[in-house]
C-alpha cells in the first residue's frame, strides 16, 4: 500500500488483497518502493515525502516552468525574424 511498508490488514490471496487486486486489474498503477525507506509510492522518481520527494518534485516543476518560458521566448524570436 502507499506510504506503508506492511500489508493492508485484509485477508490476502497471493501478494495483494481482493480490493487491491481489483484496482490493479483495472489499470491502477502498482506502487513501487521508495529508494530510501521502502514505503510504497506512485511517483516516477520513487521518493516519499519524508525522504525528500516533495523537494525533488518542486525542483522538477521549476525546471519545467523555466524550460517552457525559454521555449516560448525562442519561438517568439523565430517568428519575429521570419
BALUM-291408 format. One record per atom (N, C-alpha, C, O, CB): x, y negated, z negated; residue in one letter. Coordinates in steps of 0.1 Angstrom, whole numbers, plus 5000, padded with zeros to 4 digits. Glycine has a CB too. Layout:
! BALUM-291408
{u=X, v=Y, w=Z, type=A}
...
END
This chain:
! BALUM-291408
{u=5008, v=5012, w=5000, type=X}
{u=5000, v=5000, w=5000, type=X}
{u=5009, v=4988, w=5000, type=X}
{u=5020, v=4988, w=4996, type=X}
{u=4991, v=5000, w=4988, type=X}
{u=5003, v=4976, w=5004, type=X}
{u=5011, v=4964, w=5005, type=X}
{u=5014, v=4960, w=4991, type=X}
{u=5006, v=4961, w=4981, type=X}
{u=5003, v=4953, w=5012, type=X}
{u=5026, v=4954, w=4989, type=X}
{u=5031, v=4948, w=4977, type=X}
{u=5032, v=4958, w=4965, type=X}
{u=5033, v=4954, w=4954, type=X}
{u=5022, v=4937, w=4972, type=X}
{u=5032, v=4971, w=4968, type=X}
{u=5033, v=4981, w=4958, type=X}
{u=5043, v=4992, w=4962, type=X}
{u=5044, v=4995, w=4974, type=X}
{u=5019, v=4987, w=4954, type=X}
{u=5048, v=4998, w=4952, type=X}
{u=5057, v=5010, w=4955, type=X}
{u=5050, v=5023, w=4952, type=X}
{u=5055, v=5033, w=4957, type=X}
{u=5070, v=5009, w=4947, type=X}
{u=5039, v=5023, w=4945, type=X}
{u=5033, v=5035, w=4941, type=X}
{u=5020, v=5038, w=4950, type=X}
{u=5016, v=5029, w=4958, type=X}
{u=5029, v=5035, w=4927, type=X}
{u=5014, v=5049, w=4949, type=X}
{u=5002, v=5052, w=4956, type=X}
{u=4990, v=5044, w=4951, type=X}
{u=4991, v=5038, w=4941, type=X}
{u=4999, v=5067, w=4955, type=X}
{u=4979, v=5044, w=4959, type=X}
{u=4968, v=5036, w=4955, type=X}
{u=4960, v=5042, w=4944, type=X}
{u=4951, v=5034, w=4938, type=X}
{u=4959, v=5034, w=4967, type=X}
{u=4962, v=5054, w=4940, type=X}
{u=4954, v=5060, w=4929, type=X}
{u=4942, v=5068, w=4933, type=X}
{u=4936, v=5075, w=4925, type=X}
{u=4950, v=5049, w=4920, type=X}
{u=4939, v=5068, w=4946, type=X}
{u=4927, v=5075, w=4951, type=X}
{u=4933, v=5089, w=4955, type=X}
{u=4944, v=5091, w=4958, type=X}
{u=4921, v=5068, w=4963, type=X}
{u=4923, v=5099, w=4955, type=X}
{u=4928, v=5113, w=4959, type=X}
{u=4933, v=5113, w=4973, type=X}
{u=4926, v=5109, w=4982, type=X}
{u=4917, v=5123, w=4957, type=X}
{u=4945, v=5117, w=4975, type=X}
{u=4951, v=5116, w=4988, type=X}
{u=4953, v=5130, w=4995, type=X}
{u=4955, v=5140, w=4988, type=X}
{u=4965, v=5109, w=4987, type=X}
{u=4952, v=5130, w=5008, type=X}
{u=4954, v=5141, w=5016, type=X}
{u=4966, v=5138, w=5025, type=X}
{u=4965, v=5129, w=5033, type=X}
{u=4942, v=5146, w=5025, type=X}
{u=4977, v=5144, w=5023, type=X}
{u=4989, v=5140, w=5030, type=X}
{u=4996, v=5128, w=5024, type=X}
{u=4998, v=5127, w=5012, type=X}
{u=4986, v=5138, w=5045, type=X}
{u=4998, v=5118, w=5032, type=X}
{u=5006, v=5106, w=5028, type=X}
{u=4997, v=5095, w=5023, type=X}
{u=5001, v=5088, w=5014, type=X}
{u=5014, v=5101, w=5039, type=X}
{u=4985, v=5093, w=5029, type=X}
{u=4976, v=5082, w=5026, type=X}
{u=4962, v=5088, w=5022, type=X}
{u=4958, v=5099, w=5025, type=X}
{u=4974, v=5073, w=5037, type=X}
{u=4954, v=5080, w=5014, type=X}
{u=4941, v=5084, w=5010, type=X}
{u=4932, v=5082, w=5023, type=X}
{u=4936, v=5077, w=5033, type=X}
{u=4936, v=5075, w=4998, type=X}
{u=4919, v=5086, w=5021, type=X}
{u=4910, v=5086, w=5032, type=X}
{u=4907, v=5072, w=5038, type=X}
{u=4907, v=5070, w=5050, type=X}
{u=4897, v=5092, w=5028, type=X}
{u=4906, v=5062, w=5029, type=X}
{u=4904, v=5049, w=5034, type=X}
{u=4915, v=5043, w=5042, type=X}
{u=4913, v=5037, w=5052, type=X}
{u=4901, v=5039, w=5022, type=X}
{u=4927, v=5046, w=5037, type=X}
{u=4939, v=5041, w=5044, type=X}
{u=4941, v=5049, w=5057, type=X}
{u=4946, v=5043, w=5067, type=X}
{u=4952, v=5042, w=5035, type=X}
{u=4939, v=5062, w=5057, type=X}
{u=4939, v=5069, w=5070, type=X}
{u=4929, v=5064, w=5080, type=X}
{u=4933, v=5063, w=5092, type=X}
{u=4937, v=5084, w=5067, type=X}
{u=4918, v=5060, w=5076, type=X}
{u=4907, v=5054, w=5085, type=X}
{u=4912, v=5041, w=5091, type=X}
{u=4911, v=5039, w=5103, type=X}
{u=4894, v=5052, w=5077, type=X}
{u=4918, v=5032, w=5082, type=X}
{u=4924, v=5020, w=5087, type=X}
{u=4935, v=5022, w=5097, type=X}
{u=4935, v=5015, w=5108, type=X}
{u=4929, v=5011, w=5075, type=X}
{u=4944, v=5031, w=5094, type=X}
{u=4955, v=5034, w=5103, type=X}
{u=4950, v=5040, w=5117, type=X}
{u=4955, v=5037, w=5127, type=X}
{u=4965, v=5043, w=5097, type=X}
{u=4940, v=5048, w=5116, type=X}
{u=4934, v=5054, w=5128, type=X}
{u=4928, v=5044, w=5137, type=X}
{u=4928, v=5046, w=5149, type=X}
{u=4924, v=5065, w=5124, type=X}
{u=4922, v=5034, w=5131, type=X}
{u=4915, v=5023, w=5139, type=X}
{u=4924, v=5011, w=5142, type=X}
{u=4919, v=5001, w=5145, type=X}
{u=4903, v=5018, w=5131, type=X}
{u=4937, v=5013, w=5142, type=X}
{u=4946, v=5003, w=5147, type=X}
{u=4953, v=4994, w=5137, type=X}
{u=4959, v=4984, w=5141, type=X}
{u=4939, v=4995, w=5157, type=X}
{u=4951, v=4996, w=5124, type=X}
{u=4957, v=4988, w=5114, type=X}
{u=4972, v=4990, w=5115, type=X}
{u=4977, v=5001, w=5118, type=X}
{u=4952, v=4991, w=5100, type=X}
{u=4980, v=4980, w=5111, type=X}
{u=4994, v=4981, w=5111, type=X}
{u=4999, v=4988, w=5098, type=X}
{u=4994, v=4985, w=5087, type=X}
{u=5001, v=4967, w=5112, type=X}
{u=5008, v=4998, w=5100, type=X}
{u=5013, v=5005, w=5088, type=X}
{u=5023, v=4997, w=5081, type=X}
{u=5033, v=4992, w=5087, type=X}
{u=5019, v=5019, w=5093, type=X}
{u=5022, v=4995, w=5068, type=X}
{u=5032, v=4987, w=5060, type=X}
{u=5046, v=4994, w=5061, type=X}
{u=5047, v=5006, w=5059, type=X}
{u=5027, v=4985, w=5046, type=X}
{u=5056, v=4985, w=5062, type=X}
{u=5070, v=4990, w=5062, type=X}
{u=5076, v=4986, w=5048, type=X}
{u=5071, v=4976, w=5043, type=X}
{u=5078, v=4984, w=5074, type=X}
{u=5086, v=4993, w=5044, type=X}
{u=5092, v=4989, w=5031, type=X}
{u=5100, v=4977, w=5032, type=X}
{u=5107, v=4974, w=5042, type=X}
{u=5100, v=5001, w=5025, type=X}
{u=5100, v=4969, w=5021, type=X}
{u=5109, v=4957, w=5020, type=X}
{u=5123, v=4962, w=5020, type=X}
{u=5126, v=4972, w=5014, type=X}
{u=5105, v=4949, w=5007, type=X}
{u=5132, v=4954, w=5027, type=X}
{u=5146, v=4958, w=5028, type=X}
{u=5153, v=4957, w=5014, type=X}
{u=5163, v=4964, w=5013, type=X}
{u=5153, v=4949, w=5038, type=X}
{u=5148, v=4949, w=5005, type=X}
{u=5154, v=4948, w=4992, type=X}
{u=5148, v=4957, w=4981, type=X}
{u=5156, v=4965, w=4975, type=X}
{u=5154, v=4933, w=4988, type=X}
{u=5135, v=4956, w=4979, type=X}
{u=5129, v=4963, w=4968, type=X}
{u=5121, v=4975, w=4971, type=X}
{u=5118, v=4983, w=4963, type=X}
{u=5121, v=4953, w=4960, type=X}
{u=5117, v=4976, w=4984, type=X}
{u=5110, v=4988, w=4988, type=X}
{u=5095, v=4986, w=4988, type=X}
{u=5087, v=4996, w=4991, type=X}
{u=5113, v=4999, w=4980, type=X}
{u=5089, v=4975, w=4984, type=X}
{u=5075, v=4973, w=4984, type=X}
{u=5070, v=4972, w=4998, type=X}
{u=5077, v=4968, w=5007, type=X}
{u=5071, v=4959, w=4976, type=X}
{u=5057, v=4976, w=5000, type=X}
{u=5052, v=4976, w=5014, type=X}
{u=5048, v=4963, w=5019, type=X}
{u=5041, v=4955, w=5012, type=X}
{u=5039, v=4985, w=5014, type=X}
{u=5053, v=4959, w=5031, type=X}
{u=5050, v=4946, w=5037, type=X}
{u=5046, v=4948, w=5051, type=X}
{u=5049, v=4958, w=5057, type=X}
{u=5062, v=4936, w=5036, type=X}
{u=5038, v=4939, w=5057, type=X}
{u=5033, v=4939, w=5070, type=X}
{u=5041, v=4930, w=5080, type=X}
{u=5038, v=4931, w=5092, type=X}
{u=5019, v=4936, w=5071, type=X}
{u=5050, v=4922, w=5075, type=X}
{u=5057, v=4913, w=5084, type=X}
{u=5068, v=4920, w=5092, type=X}
{u=5073, v=4930, w=5088, type=X}
{u=5062, v=4901, w=5076, type=X}
{u=5073, v=4913, w=5103, type=X}
{u=5083, v=4919, w=5111, type=X}
{u=5097, v=4918, w=5105, type=X}
{u=5105, v=4927, w=5107, type=X}
{u=5083, v=4912, w=5124, type=X}
{u=5099, v=4908, w=5096, type=X}
{u=5113, v=4906, w=5090, type=X}
{u=5114, v=4914, w=5078, type=X}
{u=5125, v=4914, w=5072, type=X}
{u=5115, v=4891, w=5087, type=X}
{u=5104, v=4922, w=5073, type=X}
{u=5105, v=4931, w=5062, type=X}
{u=5111, v=4926, w=5049, type=X}
{u=5120, v=4932, w=5044, type=X}
{u=5113, v=4943, w=5067, type=X}
{u=5106, v=4915, w=5045, type=X}
{u=5110, v=4909, w=5032, type=X}
{u=5097, v=4905, w=5025, type=X}
{u=5089, v=4898, w=5031, type=X}
{u=5120, v=4897, w=5033, type=X}
{u=5095, v=4909, w=5012, type=X}
{u=5084, v=4905, w=5004, type=X}
{u=5087, v=4891, w=4999, type=X}
{u=5098, v=4886, w=5000, type=X}
{u=5081, v=4915, w=4993, type=X}
{u=5076, v=4884, w=4993, type=X}
{u=5078, v=4871, w=4989, type=X}
{u=5088, v=4869, w=4978, type=X}
{u=5096, v=4860, w=4978, type=X}
{u=5064, v=4866, w=4984, type=X}
{u=5088, v=4878, w=4967, type=X}
{u=5098, v=4876, w=4957, type=X}
{u=5113, v=4878, w=4962, type=X}
{u=5122, v=4873, w=4956, type=X}
{u=5096, v=4886, w=4946, type=X}
{u=5115, v=4886, w=4973, type=X}
{u=5128, v=4888, w=4978, type=X}
{u=5132, v=4878, w=4988, type=X}
{u=5143, v=4880, w=4994, type=X}
{u=5129, v=4902, w=4984, type=X}
{u=5125, v=4868, w=4990, type=X}
{u=5129, v=4857, w=5000, type=X}
{u=5121, v=4857, w=5013, type=X}
{u=5126, v=4850, w=5022, type=X}
{u=5143, v=4858, w=5002, type=X}
{u=5110, v=4864, w=5014, type=X}
{u=5103, v=4864, w=5026, type=X}
{u=5096, v=4851, w=5030, type=X}
{u=5096, v=4847, w=5041, type=X}
{u=5092, v=4875, w=5025, type=X}
{u=5092, v=4844, w=5020, type=X}
{u=5085, v=4831, w=5022, type=X}
{u=5095, v=4820, w=5027, type=X}
{u=5092, v=4812, w=5036, type=X}
{u=5078, v=4826, w=5010, type=X}
{u=5107, v=4821, w=5022, type=X}
{u=5117, v=4811, w=5027, type=X}
{u=5121, v=4814, w=5041, type=X}
{u=5122, v=4805, w=5049, type=X}
{u=5130, v=4812, w=5018, type=X}
{u=5123, v=4827, w=5044, type=X}
{u=5126, v=4831, w=5058, type=X}
{u=5114, v=4827, w=5068, type=X}
{u=5117, v=4822, w=5079, type=X}
{u=5129, v=4846, w=5059, type=X}
{u=5102, v=4829, w=5063, type=X}
{u=5090, v=4825, w=5071, type=X}
{u=5090, v=4810, w=5074, type=X}
{u=5087, v=4807, w=5086, type=X}
{u=5077, v=4830, w=5064, type=X}
{u=5093, v=4802, w=5064, type=X}
{u=5093, v=4788, w=5066, type=X}
{u=5104, v=4783, w=5076, type=X}
{u=5103, v=4774, w=5084, type=X}
{u=5094, v=4780, w=5053, type=X}
{u=5116, v=4790, w=5075, type=X}
{u=5127, v=4787, w=5084, type=X}
{u=5123, v=4790, w=5098, type=X}
{u=5126, v=4782, w=5107, type=X}
{u=5139, v=4795, w=5080, type=X}
{u=5116, v=4802, w=5100, type=X}
{u=5112, v=4806, w=5114, type=X}
{u=5102, v=4796, w=5119, type=X}
{u=5102, v=4792, w=5131, type=X}
{u=5107, v=4820, w=5113, type=X}
{u=5093, v=4791, w=5111, type=X}
{u=5083, v=4782, w=5115, type=X}
{u=5089, v=4769, w=5119, type=X}
{u=5085, v=4763, w=5130, type=X}
{u=5072, v=4779, w=5104, type=X}
{u=5099, v=4764, w=5112, type=X}
{u=5106, v=4751, w=5115, type=X}
{u=5114, v=4753, w=5128, type=X}
{u=5113, v=4744, w=5136, type=X}
{u=5116, v=4748, w=5104, type=X}
{u=5120, v=4764, w=5130, type=X}
{u=5127, v=4766, w=5143, type=X}
{u=5118, v=4767, w=5155, type=X}
{u=5121, v=4762, w=5165, type=X}
{u=5136, v=4779, w=5142, type=X}
{u=5106, v=4773, w=5153, type=X}
{u=5097, v=4774, w=5164, type=X}
{u=5091, v=4760, w=5167, type=X}
{u=5090, v=4756, w=5179, type=X}
{u=5085, v=4783, w=5160, type=X}
{u=5089, v=4752, w=5157, type=X}
{u=5084, v=4738, w=5160, type=X}
{u=5094, v=4730, w=5167, type=X}
{u=5091, v=4723, w=5177, type=X}
{u=5080, v=4731, w=5146, type=X}
{u=5107, v=4731, w=5163, type=X}
{u=5118, v=4724, w=5169, type=X}
{u=5120, v=4728, w=5184, type=X}
{u=5121, v=4720, w=5193, type=X}
{u=5131, v=4725, w=5161, type=X}
{u=5119, v=4741, w=5186, type=X}
{u=5120, v=4746, w=5200, type=X}
{u=5109, v=4741, w=5209, type=X}
{u=5111, v=4738, w=5220, type=X}
{u=5121, v=4762, w=5200, type=X}
{u=5097, v=4741, w=5203, type=X}
{u=5085, v=4736, w=5211, type=X}
{u=5087, v=4722, w=5214, type=X}
{u=5084, v=4717, w=5225, type=X}
{u=5072, v=4739, w=5203, type=X}
{u=5091, v=4714, w=5205, type=X}
{u=5093, v=4699, w=5207, type=X}
{u=5104, v=4697, w=5217, type=X}
{u=5102, v=4689, w=5226, type=X}
{u=5097, v=4692, w=5193, type=X}
{u=5115, v=4704, w=5217, type=X}
{u=5126, v=4703, w=5226, type=X}
{u=5121, v=4707, w=5240, type=X}
{u=5125, v=4701, w=5250, type=X}
{u=5138, v=4710, w=5222, type=X}
{u=5113, v=4718, w=5241, type=X}
{u=5108, v=4722, w=5254, type=X}
{u=5099, v=4712, w=5260, type=X}
{u=5100, v=4709, w=5272, type=X}
{u=5101, v=4736, w=5252, type=X}
{u=5090, v=4706, w=5252, type=X}
{u=5081, v=4696, w=5257, type=X}
{u=5089, v=4683, w=5262, type=X}
{u=5086, v=4678, w=5273, type=X}
{u=5072, v=4691, w=5246, type=X}
{u=5100, v=4680, w=5255, type=X}
{u=5108, v=4668, w=5259, type=X}
{u=5115, v=4671, w=5272, type=X}
{u=5116, v=4663, w=5281, type=X}
{u=5118, v=4664, w=5249, type=X}
{u=5121, v=4683, w=5274, type=X}
{u=5128, v=4687, w=5286, type=X}
{u=5118, v=4688, w=5298, type=X}
{u=5121, v=4683, w=5309, type=X}
{u=5135, v=4700, w=5284, type=X}
{u=5106, v=4693, w=5295, type=X}
{u=5096, v=4694, w=5306, type=X}
{u=5091, v=4680, w=5310, type=X}
{u=5090, v=4678, w=5322, type=X}
{u=5084, v=4701, w=5301, type=X}
{u=5090, v=4670, w=5301, type=X}
{u=5086, v=4657, w=5304, type=X}
{u=5097, v=4650, w=5313, type=X}
{u=5095, v=4643, w=5322, type=X}
{u=5083, v=4648, w=5292, type=X}
{u=5110, v=4653, w=5309, type=X}
{u=5121, v=4647, w=5316, type=X}
{u=5122, v=4653, w=5331, type=X}
{u=5125, v=4645, w=5340, type=X}
{u=5134, v=4650, w=5309, type=X}
{u=5119, v=4665, w=5332, type=X}
{u=5119, v=4671, w=5345, type=X}
{u=5108, v=4666, w=5354, type=X}
{u=5110, v=4664, w=5366, type=X}
{u=5118, v=4687, w=5344, type=X}
{u=5097, v=4664, w=5348, type=X}
{u=5085, v=4659, w=5356, type=X}
{u=5088, v=4644, w=5360, type=X}
{u=5084, v=4640, w=5371, type=X}
{u=5072, v=4660, w=5348, type=X}
{u=5094, v=4636, w=5351, type=X}
{u=5096, v=4622, w=5354, type=X}
{u=5108, v=4620, w=5365, type=X}
{u=5108, v=4610, w=5372, type=X}
{u=5100, v=4615, w=5341, type=X}
{u=5117, v=4630, w=5365, type=X}
{u=5128, v=4628, w=5375, type=X}
{u=5124, v=4633, w=5389, type=X}
{u=5130, v=4628, w=5399, type=X}
{u=5140, v=4636, w=5370, type=X}
{u=5114, v=4641, w=5390, type=X}
{u=5110, v=4646, w=5404, type=X}
{u=5099, v=4638, w=5409, type=X}
{u=5094, v=4640, w=5420, type=X}
{u=5105, v=4660, w=5403, type=X}
END
